[in-house]
Amino acid sequence: MTMASSKKKLEGLVAATITPMTENGEINFSVIGQYVDYLVEEQGVKSIFVNGTTGEGLSLSISERRQVAEEWVTKGRNKLDQVVIHVGALSLKESQELAKHAAEIGADGIAVIAPFFLKPWNKDVLINFLKEVAAAAPALPFYYYHIPALTGIKIRAEELLDGIQDKIPTFQGLKFSDTDLLDFGQCVDQNQQRQFAFLFGVDEQLLSALVMGATGAVGSTYNYLGKKANQMLEAFEQKDFSSALNYQFCIQRFINFVVKLVYYSKRMQSRTSQRERHIRQGLRGSQT
């Protein structure tokens, strides 16, 4: 058993954190402590996924990503259950540097998106990339971040699972951010011994994924809908499926409204706990 496999797997609700920005596009580190308290006390969410899509990780410099990770780990100490850092990058070397840094600062796990400029053309090439990143942090649980709509990589998640721990001993599971429930179901079906965590990343379809065996969820809406989503999880666990469905419909109605806002996660967060709603210039578009 590796040191990573002996650690608790990620489960339950995990907030994909927003990176707070000033009006000038600089990171506002001063509100992260308040952000932690808000997630724990107001939303009942005690695990986070840092520097992912919601956190604009690939729009940040490597130095900024390291600083953001450090701040979340520091401010979350003794308050959060798990802090998982997304360390994916187009450069293998940069991903390895970020993975090593995550281990050094005391993160609870790392996640990696597939490189999507010069794309891996088959599963073996992708697994080799993931293996090299995971090896840079051999004591940390490793999660693959599957999001084909953004990467354009059509390698099915279930293809990767066969024998993956033989190649990546620290592999702990997937963040599955896709609407392909056939692929997701086949992943769960391969997990008969429940050795992997399957974290669903399409918030508006979470109940469907729970029925198929999801062990948790990572999403942006748990920053401000965490309390409602936790109620859905509780209803599901109690086999009160009618209530669980009503909670899911409520969440869907809310999401259907907020997606009409430009970069809606930050807009919603600015209306709840955090004042910051700004994003990096490359993503602004028609922000109002």
C-alpha positions as CSV (number, residue, x, y, z in Angstrom):
1,M,0.0,0.0,0.0
2,T,1.4,3.4,-0.9
3,M,1.3,6.4,1.4
4,A,-1.2,8.0,-0.9
5,S,-3.5,5.1,-0.9
6,S,-3.6,5.1,2.9
7,K,-5.1,8.6,2.9
8,K,-8.8,9.2,3.0
9,K,-10.3,9.5,-0.5
10,L,-12.1,12.6,-1.5
11,E,-15.9,12.3,-1.1
12,G,-19.0,14.4,-0.5
13,L,-19.2,18.0,-1.8
14,V,-16.1,19.7,-3.0
15,A,-16.2,23.4,-3.9
16,A,-14.2,24.3,-7.1
17,T,-12.9,27.6,-5.7
18,I,-13.0,30.9,-7.4
19,T,-9.7,32.9,-7.5
20,P,-10.7,36.3,-6.1
21,M,-9.4,39.2,-8.3
22,T,-9.2,42.9,-7.9
23,E,-10.5,45.3,-10.5
24,N,-7.0,45.4,-12.0
25,G,-6.9,41.7,-12.4
26,E,-4.5,41.0,-9.5
27,I,-5.2,38.2,-7.1
28,N,-6.9,39.4,-3.9
29,F,-5.4,37.1,-1.3
30,S,-6.9,39.0,1.6
31,V,-10.4,37.5,1.2
32,I,-9.4,33.8,1.1
33,G,-9.6,33.4,4.9
34,Q,-13.1,34.8,4.9
35,Y,-13.9,32.6,1.9
36,V,-12.9,29.4,3.9
37,D,-15.1,30.4,6.8
38,Y,-18.1,31.1,4.5
39,L,-17.8,27.7,2.8
40,V,-17.6,25.8,6.1
41,E,-20.0,27.8,8.2
42,E,-22.6,28.9,5.6
43,Q,-22.5,26.2,3.0
44,G,-21.4,23.1,5.0
45,V,-18.6,22.4,2.4
46,K,-15.3,21.4,3.9
47,S,-13.3,20.2,0.9
48,I,-12.0,22.3,-2.0
49,F,-10.6,22.0,-5.5
50,V,-8.1,24.8,-6.1
51,N,-6.8,26.3,-9.4
52,G,-9.2,24.4,-11.7
53,T,-11.4,25.7,-14.4
54,T,-13.5,27.8,-12.0
55,G,-10.3,29.1,-10.3
56,E,-8.9,30.2,-13.7
57,G,-5.9,28.1,-13.0
58,L,-4.6,28.1,-16.6
59,S,-5.0,31.9,-16.8
60,L,-2.6,32.3,-13.9
61,S,1.2,32.3,-14.0
62,I,3.0,29.4,-12.3
63,S,4.1,31.8,-9.5
64,E,0.5,32.9,-9.0
65,R,-0.7,29.3,-8.9
66,R,1.8,28.5,-6.2
67,Q,0.8,31.5,-4.2
68,V,-2.9,30.7,-4.5
69,A,-2.3,27.1,-3.4
70,E,-0.2,28.2,-0.5
71,E,-2.9,30.6,0.7
72,W,-5.7,28.1,0.5
73,V,-3.7,25.4,2.4
74,T,-2.6,27.9,5.1
75,K,-6.1,29.4,5.6
76,G,-7.8,26.1,5.4
77,R,-5.6,24.4,8.0
78,N,-7.7,22.9,10.9
79,K,-10.9,24.1,9.1
80,L,-11.1,22.2,5.8
81,D,-11.0,18.4,5.5
82,Q,-9.2,18.3,2.2
83,V,-7.5,20.8,-0.1
84,V,-6.9,19.3,-3.6
85,I,-4.7,21.4,-6.0
86,H,-5.2,21.2,-9.7
87,V,-1.6,21.1,-11.2
88,G,-2.4,20.5,-14.8
89,A,-0.6,22.6,-17.5
90,L,0.3,22.3,-21.1
91,S,4.0,21.8,-20.1
92,L,4.9,18.5,-18.4
93,K,7.7,20.3,-16.5
94,E,5.3,22.9,-15.2
95,S,2.8,20.3,-14.0
96,Q,5.6,18.4,-12.2
97,E,6.8,21.6,-10.5
98,L,3.3,22.4,-9.4
99,A,2.8,18.8,-8.1
100,K,6.0,18.9,-6.2
101,H,5.0,22.3,-4.7
102,A,1.6,21.0,-3.7
103,A,3.3,18.2,-1.7
104,E,5.7,20.6,-0.1
105,I,3.0,22.9,1.2
106,G,0.9,20.1,2.7
107,A,-2.0,19.7,0.1
108,D,-4.2,16.6,0.5
109,G,-4.1,15.6,-3.1
110,I,-3.5,16.8,-6.7
111,A,-5.5,16.7,-9.9
112,V,-4.4,17.0,-13.5
113,I,-6.3,17.9,-16.7
114,A,-5.0,16.4,-20.0
115,P,-2.7,18.7,-22.0
116,F,-4.9,20.1,-24.8
117,F,-2.6,21.9,-27.2
118,L,-0.5,19.1,-28.5
119,K,-3.0,16.5,-27.5
120,P,-2.3,12.9,-26.4
121,W,-3.6,10.8,-29.3
122,N,-4.3,7.6,-27.4
123,K,-4.8,6.5,-23.8
124,D,-1.2,5.2,-23.4
125,V,0.2,8.6,-24.3
126,L,-2.2,10.3,-21.8
127,I,-1.4,7.8,-19.0
128,N,2.3,8.4,-19.5
129,F,1.8,12.1,-19.1
130,L,-0.3,11.6,-16.0
131,K,2.3,9.1,-14.6
132,E,5.1,11.6,-14.9
133,V,3.1,14.3,-13.1
134,A,2.0,11.9,-10.3
135,A,5.6,10.7,-9.8
136,A,6.6,14.3,-8.9
137,A,4.4,14.0,-5.7
138,P,4.6,10.3,-4.8
139,A,3.0,10.7,-1.4
140,L,-0.1,12.6,-2.6
141,P,-3.4,11.0,-3.9
142,F,-3.7,11.7,-7.6
143,Y,-6.9,12.4,-9.5
144,Y,-7.5,12.7,-13.2
145,Y,-9.6,15.7,-14.2
146,H,-11.8,14.5,-17.1
147,I,-13.3,17.4,-19.0
148,P,-13.5,16.7,-22.7
149,A,-15.7,19.6,-23.6
150,L,-12.8,21.9,-22.8
151,T,-9.8,19.8,-23.7
152,G,-11.2,18.4,-26.9
153,I,-9.7,15.0,-26.0
154,K,-12.1,12.2,-26.8
155,I,-10.4,9.4,-24.8
156,R,-13.1,7.9,-22.7
157,A,-12.5,7.9,-18.9
158,E,-13.4,4.2,-18.6
159,E,-10.6,3.3,-21.1
160,L,-8.1,4.8,-18.6
161,L,-9.1,2.8,-15.6
162,D,-8.0,-0.7,-16.7
163,G,-4.7,-1.4,-14.8
164,I,-4.1,2.3,-14.1
165,Q,-2.9,1.8,-10.6
166,D,-0.2,-0.5,-11.9
167,K,1.2,2.5,-13.8
168,I,0.2,5.2,-11.4
169,P,0.2,3.7,-7.8
170,T,-1.1,7.0,-6.3
171,F,-4.2,7.1,-8.6
172,Q,-7.3,7.6,-6.4
173,G,-10.0,8.5,-8.9
174,L,-11.6,10.9,-11.3
175,K,-13.2,14.3,-11.4
176,F,-15.7,13.5,-14.2
177,S,-16.9,16.7,-15.8
178,D,-18.9,15.4,-18.7
179,T,-22.5,14.6,-19.4
180,D,-21.8,11.2,-20.8
181,L,-23.4,9.0,-18.2
182,L,-22.7,5.9,-20.2
183,D,-19.0,6.5,-19.8
184,F,-19.4,7.4,-16.1
185,G,-21.5,4.3,-15.4
186,Q,-18.9,2.1,-17.0
187,C,-16.2,3.7,-14.8
188,V,-18.3,2.9,-11.7
189,D,-19.0,-0.6,-13.0
190,Q,-15.2,-1.3,-13.1
191,N,-14.9,-0.1,-9.5
192,Q,-16.4,-3.2,-7.9
193,Q,-13.9,-3.1,-5.0
194,R,-14.6,0.6,-4.5
195,Q,-10.9,1.4,-4.6
196,F,-11.5,4.7,-6.6
197,A,-13.4,7.9,-5.9
198,F,-15.7,9.1,-8.7
199,L,-16.4,12.8,-8.3
200,F,-19.1,14.1,-10.6
201,G,-18.5,17.6,-12.1
202,V,-21.8,18.5,-13.8
203,D,-23.7,20.0,-10.9
204,E,-27.1,20.1,-12.6
205,Q,-27.0,16.3,-13.1
206,L,-25.5,15.2,-9.8
207,L,-28.6,13.2,-8.7
208,S,-28.3,11.0,-11.8
209,A,-24.7,10.4,-11.1
210,L,-25.4,9.5,-7.4
211,V,-27.8,6.8,-8.7
212,M,-25.0,5.4,-10.8
213,G,-22.6,5.4,-7.9
214,A,-20.8,8.7,-7.7
215,T,-18.9,9.0,-4.4
216,G,-19.0,12.8,-4.4
217,A,-19.0,15.9,-6.5
218,V,-16.7,18.8,-7.4
219,G,-18.4,21.9,-8.7
220,S,-18.5,25.7,-8.9
221,T,-22.1,26.0,-7.6
222,Y,-21.2,24.4,-4.3
223,N,-19.6,27.8,-3.5
224,Y,-23.1,29.2,-3.1
225,L,-25.5,26.2,-3.4
226,G,-23.6,23.9,-1.1
227,K,-26.3,23.9,1.6
228,K,-29.0,22.9,-0.9
229,A,-26.8,20.3,-2.5
230,N,-26.0,18.8,0.9
231,Q,-29.7,18.5,1.6
232,M,-30.0,16.6,-1.7
233,L,-27.2,14.3,-0.7
234,E,-28.8,13.7,2.7
235,A,-32.2,12.9,1.2
236,F,-30.6,10.5,-1.3
237,E,-28.7,8.7,1.5
238,Q,-32.0,8.4,3.4
239,K,-33.6,7.0,0.3
240,D,-36.0,9.9,0.2
241,F,-35.8,10.1,-3.6
242,S,-38.8,12.4,-4.0
243,S,-37.2,15.1,-1.9
244,A,-33.8,14.5,-3.5
245,L,-35.4,15.0,-6.9
246,N,-37.1,18.2,-5.7
247,Y,-33.7,19.5,-4.5
248,Q,-32.1,18.7,-7.8
249,F,-34.9,20.5,-9.7
250,C,-34.4,23.5,-7.5
251,I,-30.7,23.5,-8.2
252,Q,-31.4,23.2,-11.9
253,R,-33.8,26.1,-11.9
254,F,-31.2,28.3,-10.1
255,I,-28.4,27.2,-12.5
256,N,-30.6,27.8,-15.5
257,F,-31.0,31.4,-14.3
258,V,-27.4,32.2,-13.3
259,V,-25.7,30.8,-16.4
260,K,-27.2,33.8,-18.2
261,L,-24.8,36.0,-16.2
262,V,-21.3,36.5,-17.6
263,Y,-18.9,34.3,-15.7
264,Y,-21.7,33.4,-13.4
265,S,-19.8,31.8,-10.5
266,K,-18.0,35.0,-9.7
267,R,-21.1,37.1,-10.2
268,M,-23.0,34.8,-7.7
269,Q,-20.1,34.8,-5.2
270,S,-20.0,38.5,-5.2
271,R,-23.7,38.4,-4.1
272,T,-23.0,36.0,-1.3
273,S,-19.8,36.2,0.7
274,Q,-17.1,37.8,-1.4
275,R,-17.0,41.2,-2.9
276,E,-14.6,40.2,-5.7
277,R,-16.3,39.4,-9.0
278,H,-13.5,40.3,-11.4
279,I,-11.8,37.9,-13.8
280,R,-8.6,37.8,-15.9
281,Q,-8.7,40.0,-19.0
282,G,-8.6,37.0,-21.4
283,L,-11.9,35.8,-20.1
284,R,-13.8,39.0,-19.7
285,G,-15.5,39.3,-23.0
286,S,-18.7,41.2,-22.4
287,Q,-18.5,41.3,-18.7
288,T,-20.8,43.9,-17.1
